[in-house]
Amino acid sequence: MQHKGTKILETKRLTLRPWRENDAEEAFAHWMNDSEVTKYLTWAPHGDVAATRTLLKTWEEDCKSPDCYHWAIVLKEGNILIGDICILQVDDHNERGEIGYCMGKAWWGKGLMTEALREVLRYLFEEVGFYRLNGCHAAENIGSSRVMEKCGLSYEGTRRKFMRLLSTGERVDIVERGILREDYSRNA
């Protein structure tokens, strides 16, 4: 792999760019304080903008590293910060990583996360040289399932009652999906 980091990526409707500490107010208002958005995530809604600011300060520093892949998703129309997309657990030896994303509910159902993920996959496979990317979601999270399916991530299995939701304490099944470089190339 040739690590290139969190460089600015463009799609028809979106700009994906590195995080900035001064994104805190918008990120907090649009999704980081929303229990509906965080329902299936591994973190609870932020109680105040100070928590968001502290997190984004760390993310801004992380984004300076060539092996960090973590973008703020900005809607070009209106220059509005609407979500987050990243690669977790980058494994250089096996050329793989895990996809993570979330978006404010005002922008759900418009194909925007699919658009963002397609561009991230293109960048990581074509420019950086990842061989495999995987993602997982709660079985009940149909929206996330559809995004991954549309982007070519194949079903690989379900881990039964694998995660306890912070939001409700309920144990949920986690669906595992993955895409290989050759899968991406075949469908590009």
C-alpha positions as CSV (number, residue, x, y, z in Angstrom):
1,M,0.0,0.0,0.0
2,Q,1.1,3.6,-0.6
3,H,-0.5,5.5,2.2
4,K,-1.7,8.9,1.1
5,G,-3.9,9.8,4.1
6,T,-7.1,11.8,4.3
7,K,-6.8,13.8,1.1
8,I,-9.8,15.9,-0.2
9,L,-12.1,13.8,-2.3
10,E,-15.0,15.2,-4.5
11,T,-18.2,13.7,-5.8
12,K,-21.0,15.3,-7.7
13,R,-22.7,16.4,-4.5
14,L,-20.1,16.0,-1.8
15,T,-16.7,17.1,-0.6
16,L,-14.9,14.7,1.7
17,R,-12.2,16.5,3.7
18,P,-10.1,16.1,6.8
19,W,-11.7,17.0,10.1
20,R,-11.2,20.4,11.8
21,E,-11.8,21.2,15.5
22,N,-14.0,24.1,14.4
23,D,-16.5,21.6,12.9
24,A,-17.7,20.9,16.4
25,E,-20.9,23.0,16.5
26,E,-22.2,21.8,13.2
27,A,-21.3,18.1,13.9
28,F,-22.9,18.3,17.3
29,A,-26.1,19.9,15.9
30,H,-26.4,17.6,12.9
31,W,-25.8,14.2,14.4
32,M,-23.4,13.8,17.3
33,N,-26.1,14.7,19.9
34,D,-28.8,12.6,18.2
35,S,-29.8,9.3,19.8
36,E,-31.5,8.1,16.6
37,V,-28.2,8.5,14.6
38,T,-26.2,6.8,17.3
39,K,-28.7,4.0,18.1
40,Y,-26.6,1.3,16.4
41,L,-23.1,2.9,16.9
42,T,-20.5,2.1,19.5
43,W,-20.7,5.5,21.1
44,A,-23.4,7.4,22.9
45,P,-24.8,10.8,21.8
46,H,-22.6,13.7,23.0
47,G,-24.1,15.6,25.9
48,D,-22.6,18.9,24.9
49,V,-20.6,20.6,22.2
50,A,-17.5,20.6,24.4
51,A,-17.3,16.7,24.1
52,T,-17.6,17.0,20.3
53,R,-14.9,19.7,20.2
54,T,-12.5,17.6,22.2
55,L,-13.1,14.6,19.9
56,L,-12.6,16.7,16.8
57,K,-9.4,18.2,18.0
58,T,-8.0,14.6,18.2
59,W,-9.4,13.8,14.8
60,E,-7.9,16.9,13.3
61,E,-4.5,15.8,14.5
62,D,-5.0,12.2,13.4
63,C,-5.9,13.4,9.9
64,K,-2.3,14.7,9.5
65,S,-1.0,11.1,9.5
66,P,-0.5,9.4,6.1
67,D,-2.1,6.2,7.3
68,C,-5.3,7.9,8.7
69,Y,-8.4,7.8,6.5
70,H,-11.1,9.9,8.2
71,W,-13.3,12.4,6.4
72,A,-15.9,15.0,7.2
73,I,-18.7,14.7,4.7
74,V,-19.8,18.1,3.4
75,L,-22.8,18.7,1.2
76,K,-21.6,21.0,-1.6
77,E,-24.9,22.8,-1.8
78,G,-24.8,25.1,1.1
79,N,-21.4,23.9,2.4
80,I,-23.2,21.9,5.1
81,L,-21.4,19.3,7.3
82,I,-23.6,16.2,7.2
83,G,-21.6,13.2,8.3
84,D,-18.5,11.2,8.9
85,I,-16.7,8.3,7.1
86,C,-13.5,6.6,8.0
87,I,-11.4,3.5,7.9
88,L,-10.7,1.9,11.2
89,Q,-8.1,-0.8,12.1
90,V,-5.8,-0.3,9.1
91,D,-3.7,-3.4,8.7
92,D,-0.7,-2.8,6.5
93,H,0.5,-6.4,6.3
94,N,-2.9,-7.7,5.1
95,E,-3.8,-4.5,3.2
96,R,-7.2,-4.2,4.8
97,G,-9.3,-1.9,7.0
98,E,-12.8,-1.6,8.4
99,I,-15.3,1.0,7.1
100,G,-17.2,3.2,9.6
101,Y,-19.7,5.9,8.8
102,C,-22.7,7.9,10.1
103,M,-24.8,10.8,8.9
104,G,-27.3,13.2,10.2
105,K,-30.9,11.9,9.8
106,A,-31.9,15.0,7.8
107,W,-29.9,13.5,4.9
108,W,-30.9,9.9,5.2
109,G,-32.5,8.2,2.2
110,K,-30.9,10.5,-0.4
111,G,-28.1,8.3,-1.6
112,L,-25.5,10.6,0.0
113,M,-23.7,8.0,2.1
114,T,-23.6,5.6,-0.8
115,E,-22.0,8.3,-2.9
116,A,-19.5,9.0,-0.2
117,L,-18.6,5.3,0.3
118,R,-18.2,4.7,-3.4
119,E,-15.7,7.5,-3.6
120,V,-13.8,6.3,-0.5
121,L,-13.7,2.7,-2.0
122,R,-12.4,4.1,-5.3
123,Y,-9.7,6.1,-3.5
124,L,-8.6,3.3,-1.3
125,F,-8.5,0.6,-3.9
126,E,-7.3,2.6,-6.9
127,E,-4.9,5.1,-5.3
128,V,-3.8,3.7,-1.9
129,G,-3.7,0.0,-2.8
130,F,-6.0,-1.7,-0.1
131,Y,-6.8,-5.3,-1.0
132,R,-9.8,-5.8,1.3
133,L,-12.3,-3.5,3.1
134,N,-15.0,-4.8,5.4
135,G,-17.9,-3.3,7.3
136,C,-20.4,-4.4,9.8
137,H,-23.8,-3.2,11.0
138,A,-26.5,-4.2,13.3
139,A,-28.9,-6.5,11.5
140,E,-31.8,-4.1,12.2
141,N,-29.9,-1.2,10.6
142,I,-31.5,-1.6,7.2
143,G,-30.1,1.8,5.9
144,S,-26.5,0.8,6.6
145,S,-27.1,-2.6,5.0
146,R,-28.4,-1.0,1.8
147,V,-25.5,1.4,1.6
148,M,-23.0,-1.5,1.8
149,E,-24.9,-3.7,-0.6
150,K,-25.1,-0.8,-3.2
151,C,-21.4,-0.3,-2.9
152,G,-20.6,-4.0,-3.5
153,L,-19.8,-5.3,0.0
154,S,-20.9,-9.0,0.0
155,Y,-22.5,-10.7,3.0
156,E,-20.0,-12.8,4.9
157,G,-21.9,-13.8,8.0
158,T,-23.8,-12.8,11.1
159,R,-22.4,-12.7,14.6
160,R,-25.4,-13.6,16.8
161,K,-26.1,-11.2,19.7
162,F,-22.5,-9.8,19.2
163,M,-23.1,-6.3,20.5
164,R,-25.1,-4.7,23.3
165,L,-26.4,-1.3,22.2
166,L,-25.5,1.6,24.4
167,S,-28.8,3.2,23.6
168,T,-31.1,0.4,24.9
169,G,-28.9,-2.3,26.3
170,E,-30.4,-4.7,23.8
171,R,-28.2,-7.4,22.3
172,V,-28.2,-7.3,18.5
173,D,-26.8,-9.5,15.7
174,I,-24.0,-7.9,13.7
175,V,-23.9,-8.5,10.0
176,E,-20.4,-8.8,8.5
177,R,-19.7,-7.6,4.9
178,G,-16.6,-7.3,2.8
179,I,-15.2,-6.3,-0.6
180,L,-12.0,-7.3,-2.3
181,R,-10.0,-5.3,-4.8
182,E,-11.0,-7.8,-7.6
183,D,-14.7,-7.4,-6.6
184,Y,-14.4,-3.6,-6.8
185,S,-12.5,-3.8,-10.2
186,R,-15.1,-6.1,-11.6
187,N,-17.9,-3.7,-10.7
188,A,-16.2,-0.4,-11.3
